Amino acid sequence: MNTDIAKLIVAIVLDILDFTIGRIPGFELAFDAILGVTAVILWGWPGLFAFWEIADPTGQADGFVPTLTMIALSQMGKGKKKSAHPDMEDRMG
C-alpha cells in the first residue's frame, strides 16, 4: 500500500474520531493537541496547520472541518506534481 494512501486513511479515521469523541467537553483541547502532534509526525511542517483547532475552545467548529484529511490530500497533490514534473521534462527533451 502506498504510504500516502495509508496516511490518508489514518487522517480520515482521526477526523471521524475528532467529530465524535473529540467533542466531549474538557477532552476536546487535549484531543486537538494530540491530533496536532500526530499531523506533525505524519507530514512535518504542513502538519502544524492542524493546531488551528485549539483556537476553538468549545470544540464545536473544528469538529466539522476535516483538517487532517485536508492536509493529507494537499500533501498527496504535492507528491503527484513532483513525480509528474520529471516526466514532462523527458517528453519535452
C-alpha positions as CSV (number, residue, x, y, z in Angstrom):
1,M,0.0,0.0,0.0
2,N,1.3,3.4,-0.9
3,T,2.3,5.5,2.2
4,D,0.3,8.5,1.0
5,I,-2.9,6.3,0.9
6,A,-2.1,4.9,4.4
7,K,-1.7,8.4,5.8
8,L,-4.9,9.5,4.1
9,I,-6.8,6.6,5.8
10,V,-5.2,7.4,9.2
11,A,-6.3,11.1,8.7
12,I,-9.9,10.1,7.8
13,V,-10.2,7.9,10.9
14,L,-8.7,10.6,13.2
15,D,-11.1,13.2,11.7
16,I,-14.0,10.9,12.4
17,L,-12.8,10.5,15.9
18,D,-12.5,14.3,16.2
19,F,-16.1,14.7,15.1
20,T,-17.3,12.1,17.6
21,I,-15.2,11.8,20.8
22,G,-13.3,15.0,20.1
23,R,-16.5,16.9,21.1
24,I,-16.5,15.7,24.7
25,P,-16.3,18.8,27.0
26,G,-12.9,19.1,28.6
27,F,-11.4,16.5,26.3
28,E,-11.5,18.3,23.1
29,L,-8.5,20.5,23.7
30,A,-6.3,17.6,24.7
31,F,-7.6,15.6,21.7
32,D,-6.9,18.5,19.3
33,A,-3.3,18.8,20.7
34,I,-2.9,15.0,20.1
35,L,-4.1,15.5,16.6
36,G,-1.7,18.4,16.0
37,V,1.3,16.3,17.2
38,T,0.1,13.4,15.0
39,A,-0.2,15.7,12.0
40,V,3.4,17.0,12.5
41,I,4.7,13.4,12.8
42,L,2.9,12.4,9.6
43,W,3.6,15.4,7.4
44,G,6.2,17.6,9.1
45,W,5.8,21.4,8.8
46,P,2.5,21.3,6.9
47,G,1.1,19.4,9.9
48,L,1.4,22.5,12.1
49,F,-1.8,23.7,10.4
50,A,-3.7,21.2,12.5
51,F,-3.1,23.2,15.6
52,W,-5.7,25.8,14.5
53,E,-8.3,23.6,16.1
54,I,-7.0,24.5,19.5
55,A,-8.2,28.1,18.8
56,D,-11.8,26.9,19.2
57,P,-12.1,26.1,23.0
58,T,-15.7,24.9,22.6
59,G,-14.7,22.2,20.1
60,Q,-17.8,22.8,18.0
61,A,-16.5,24.4,14.9
62,D,-13.3,22.3,14.4
63,G,-15.3,19.1,14.5
64,F,-16.9,19.9,11.2
65,V,-13.6,20.7,9.4
66,P,-11.7,17.6,8.4
67,T,-8.3,19.2,8.9
68,L,-6.1,16.1,8.8
69,T,-7.8,14.9,5.7
70,M,-7.3,18.2,4.0
71,I,-3.6,18.2,4.9
72,A,-3.3,14.6,3.6
73,L,-4.9,15.5,0.3
74,S,-2.8,18.6,-0.1
75,Q,0.4,16.6,0.5
76,M,-0.7,13.9,-1.9
77,G,-1.2,16.6,-4.5
78,K,2.3,17.9,-4.0
79,G,3.7,14.4,-4.4
80,K,1.9,14.0,-7.7
81,K,3.2,17.3,-9.0
82,K,6.8,16.4,-8.1
83,S,6.6,12.9,-9.7
84,A,4.9,14.3,-12.8
85,H,7.5,17.0,-13.4
86,P,10.4,14.8,-14.5
87,D,8.1,13.0,-16.9
88,M,7.3,16.3,-18.6
89,E,11.0,17.1,-19.0
90,D,11.6,13.8,-20.6
91,R,8.8,14.3,-23.1
92,M,10.0,17.8,-24.0
93,G,13.7,16.9,-24.3
